[in-house]
Amino acid sequence: MPETNLTIWVTSAKTIAPCTLELTFNEGSVKTFDCTPLIERCKLFEPLRDKSVFENFALDGWTVTWLNGSIDIAPEYLFEEGIAA
């Protein structure tokens, strides 16, 4: 878990499997994050079921976004829930 005074953001990301990203964070760690549970639990994330939508993400300076920023996941959540690569 990050230090309480450390701001976390995503510096790079790539798709490594269906609905799964490999993320690099500003403090140097690399983690994988499977979006499947979010897609299954929350209607907001349903568009990410489509492979072409999921793979067409962008970085906004803080985190990963989809559909011109209408979908995003907090970088702190990605960091805390991600699995060390």
N, C-alpha and C positions, 0 to 999 in steps of 0.2 A: 504494500500500500504506500502511496506517496506521502512524503512529509506534509504536514498540514500547511506549511508555508510555501510549498512548491506548486507552481502552476503547471499543469500538464496539458500538452497539446500533441496532436498527431503531426509528425513531420513527413511521413510517407506511408503509402498503403498500396497493397496489391491483392488481387483475388488469387487465392490458392486452391479453392475447392468451391463447389456450389454453396452459396450463402456464407462463405467464410473468407475473412480478410486476414492478411498478415500486416500488422501495424508497427511502425517504428515511432517512438515517442521522443520528445525533446530531451529527456534525461538519459537517452541511449538505449532503453530496453526495447526489445522486439517481442510482440505478443500476437497470438492468433485469437480471433474473435469469431465465433459462429453466431450468425444473426438468426438462425432458425427459430430459437425459442421466442424471440421478439416478434418475428413474422407470424408465428402461430398464436401468440397471445394478444396482439394489438393490431387492430384494423389499419392504423396509420402505416404500418410496415408491410401490409399485404402486397403493394406494388413490387416489392423486392423479391417476390417469388419468381418473377420474370427474369430469367438470366440476363437478358440484354439490359434491363433496368439496373439490376444489381451490379453488373460489371461497368456500368457507365456512371461511376461515382466521381466526385471531385473533392479536393481539399480546399477548405475556405480560410485557411490560416490557423484554425483551431482543431477542426475535426473533419470527419468524412460526411459528405452530404450527397443526396440524390435528388433528382428531379428539380434542378435549379434551386436547391436549398430548402425545398418543402419537406424533405425528410432528412433528419440528422440524428446522431447519437452523441450524447455528451462525452467529451474525451475522458473525463474522470471515470465514467461508467465503463468505457472501453478498456481503460487501464486497469481498473479494479476487477473486472469480470474476465478480462483476457487471460489466456494461458501462455506462460513463457514459452517462447519458441526455441 
